[in-house]
Amino acid sequence: MIWSLKGWIGEKALTFGMWLHLDRNVYRRVHDIVIPASNGTTQIDHVLVSVYGIFVIETKNYTGWIFGNERDDQWCQVIYGRKYHFQNPLRQNYRHTKCLAEFLDVNHDWIHPVVIFVGDSRFKTPMPDNVLHGGLRSYLAKFQEPIFSTSAVEIILNKLQAGKKTGINHTQHLHSLHVRHSSTTSCPKCGGELVMRTARKGANAGGQFFGCSQYPKCKYVRSL
């Protein structure tokens, strides 16, 4: 990913504008929170809590053309004729929603992942409706059926705020990431068991690697 101070400033301006159009009394916000999970920690950019559900928002500041599919492990950014690959943000956000559901002890179906590209980028492949380039308010308006009571919203907010005040700091989170991604027993994406597999075809036929036991739901692999 190409980063610049101008891009960072632009991201902050666009993010501010994104919140500016939302009713603060309906969509209650918690930003930049690190929460514990059964297989480490996860850091979430933004959480919106409302009676219509919980929205976990991942923001991405990219320029250029964006290519991706919800099933791909990585997406591609093309800028000035050069390609840069980055982790599929939908898969990244899926872990966030799973961890948050566990932390809050709520039904995972009540938590909605959203990915918003805030930079000067353009989608070059069809994207799911929860991958946005603006238009957050319109997307949220699709959810009109109440799930939580107003008192339940307050309980969720209190738990998130308490987690921010007494929870895990970013240094601990980075250490947790290192431990999780170096584990030979637990999948860093879904927490499932890692098992030894043997490649059946291709250039690496006969070679061994670690794969997630939850395949095909989780397609995480790592070489030995």
C-alpha positions in Angstrom: 0.0 0.0 0.0 1.3 3.5 -0.8 0.9 5.8 2.1 1.5 9.6 2.4 0.8 12.4 4.9 -1.6 13.9 2.4 -3.5 10.5 2.2 -3.6 10.3 6.0 -5.1 13.8 6.3 -7.6 12.9 3.6 -8.6 9.8 5.4 -9.2 11.7 8.6 -11.3 14.3 6.8 -13.4 11.7 5.0 -13.8 9.7 8.2 -15.0 12.8 10.0 -17.5 13.5 7.2 -18.7 9.9 7.4 -19.7 10.3 11.0 -21.0 13.8 10.4 -24.1 12.5 8.5 -25.1 9.9 11.1 -27.5 10.5 14.0 -25.3 10.2 17.1 -28.4 9.3 19.1 -29.2 6.3 16.9 -25.7 5.1 16.1 -23.4 5.2 19.1 -19.7 5.1 18.3 -16.7 3.4 19.9 -13.4 3.9 18.1 -10.0 2.0 18.1 -10.7 -0.8 20.5 -8.6 -3.9 21.3 -10.5 -6.8 22.7 -9.4 -10.3 23.9 -10.5 -13.4 22.1 -10.1 -17.2 22.6 -7.1 -17.2 20.3 -5.4 -13.8 21.0 -6.6 -10.3 20.5 -8.1 -8.2 17.7 -8.0 -4.5 17.0 -11.2 -2.8 15.6 -11.2 0.6 13.9 -14.8 1.6 14.6 -17.9 0.0 16.2 -21.4 1.5 15.8 -24.0 0.2 18.3 -27.7 0.7 17.6 -31.0 -1.0 18.2 -30.7 -2.3 14.6 -27.5 -4.2 15.4 -23.8 -3.7 15.8 -21.8 -2.5 12.8 -18.0 -3.2 12.7 -16.4 -0.8 10.3 -13.0 -1.3 8.8 -11.6 1.7 6.9 -9.0 1.4 4.2 -7.1 4.3 2.7 -6.0 3.3 -0.8 -5.5 5.1 -4.1 -5.6 3.6 -7.6 -7.6 0.6 -8.9 -8.8 -2.1 -6.4 -9.4 -5.6 -7.5 -10.9 -8.2 -5.2 -13.3 -11.0 -4.5 -14.9 -12.0 -1.2 -13.4 -15.5 -1.5 -9.8 -14.3 -2.3 -7.1 -14.4 0.4 -5.6 -11.2 -0.9 -6.8 -8.2 -2.9 -4.8 -6.1 -5.3 -4.1 -2.4 -5.6 -2.9 -1.2 -9.0 -1.3 2.3 -9.1 0.9 3.8 -11.8 1.1 0.3 -13.4 2.4 -1.4 -10.3 0.6 -4.0 -8.3 0.5 -4.2 -4.5 -1.3 -7.0 -2.6 -3.1 -6.7 0.7 -5.1 -8.9 3.0 -8.8 -9.4 2.0 -10.5 -6.8 4.3 -13.7 -8.9 4.5 -11.8 -11.8 6.0 -10.0 -9.5 8.3 -13.3 -8.0 9.4 -14.9 -11.4 9.8 -12.4 -12.2 12.6 -13.3 -8.8 14.2 -17.0 -9.7 14.2 -16.5 -13.2 15.6 -14.2 -11.9 18.4 -16.7 -9.1 19.2 -19.6 -11.5 19.4 -17.6 -13.7 21.8 -16.6 -10.7 23.9 -20.1 -9.3 24.1 -21.8 -12.7 24.3 -24.3 -11.8 21.5 -25.5 -13.6 18.4 -22.9 -13.2 15.6 -25.8 -12.6 13.2 -26.5 -9.4 15.0 -23.1 -8.0 14.1 -22.6 -6.6 10.6 -19.2 -6.2 9.0 -18.6 -3.1 6.8 -15.5 -2.2 4.8 -15.1 1.4 3.6 -12.5 2.6 1.2 -11.8 6.3 2.0 -9.0 7.1 -0.3 -8.9 8.1 -4.0 -9.5 4.6 -5.3 -11.8 2.9 -7.8 -13.3 -0.6 -7.7 -12.5 -2.5 -10.8 -14.3 -5.7 -9.8 -17.9 -6.1 -8.5 -17.9 -5.8 -4.7 -20.4 -7.1 -2.1 -22.9 -4.5 -0.8 -21.0 -4.1 2.5 -17.8 -2.9 0.8 -18.3 0.8 0.3 -16.8 3.8 -1.2 -18.9 6.2 0.8 -22.6 5.9 1.3 -22.5 4.6 4.8 -25.7 6.2 5.9 -27.6 4.7 2.9 -26.2 1.2 3.8 -27.2 1.5 7.4 -30.7 2.6 6.4 -31.2 -0.9 5.0 -31.3 -2.2 8.6 -34.7 -1.2 10.0 -35.7 -4.1 12.2 -34.9 -3.5 15.9 -32.7 -6.2 17.4 -31.7 -4.6 20.7 -33.6 -2.7 23.3 -32.3 0.8 24.3 -31.2 -0.7 27.6 -29.3 -3.5 25.8 -27.5 -0.8 23.7 -26.4 0.9 26.9 -25.1 -2.4 28.3 -23.1 -3.1 25.2 -21.7 0.4 25.1 -20.7 0.2 28.8 -18.9 -3.1 28.2 -17.0 -1.7 25.2 -16.0 1.5 27.0 -14.9 -0.5 30.1 -12.8 -2.6 27.8 -11.1 0.5 26.4 -10.2 1.8 29.8 -9.0 -1.4 31.4 -8.3 -3.7 28.4 -5.3 -4.7 26.4 -2.9 -2.0 25.0 -1.5 -2.0 21.5 1.9 -3.4 22.6 0.2 -6.4 24.0 -2.0 -6.7 20.9 1.1 -6.7 18.6 2.7 -9.4 20.8 -0.6 -11.4 20.5 -0.5 -11.1 16.7 3.1 -12.4 16.7 2.2 -15.4 18.9 -1.0 -16.1 16.9 0.6 -16.1 13.5 3.6 -18.2 14.7 1.4 -20.9 16.3 1.6 -24.4 14.9 -1.6 -25.6 16.6 -4.2 -22.8 16.2 -5.4 -21.0 13.1 -4.7 -17.3 13.3 -7.8 -16.5 11.3 -10.6 -18.5 12.9 -9.0 -20.2 15.9 -9.5 -23.7 14.5 -7.0 -26.4 14.9 -4.0 -26.5 12.5 -3.3 -29.8 10.9 -0.5 -31.1 8.8 -1.5 -31.6 5.1 0.3 -32.9 2.0 -0.1 -31.1 -1.3 -1.6 -33.4 -3.9 -0.8 -31.5 -7.1 0.9 -28.5 -8.5 4.5 -27.4 -8.2 4.5 -28.3 -4.5 3.0 -31.8 -4.9 4.2 -34.1 -2.1 5.2 -31.1 0.1 3.7 -30.6 3.5 2.1 -27.5 5.0 -0.2 -26.5 7.8 -3.9 -26.1 7.0 -6.9 -25.1 9.0 -9.2 -28.0 10.1 -12.2 -25.9 9.3 -11.5 -26.0 5.5 -13.3 -25.2 3.2 -15.0 -22.6 5.5 -11.5 -21.3 6.4 -8.8 -21.7 3.8 -5.8 -20.5 5.9 -2.5 -22.3 5.0 1.1 -21.8 6.0 4.2 -23.5 4.8 6.5 -25.3 7.2 
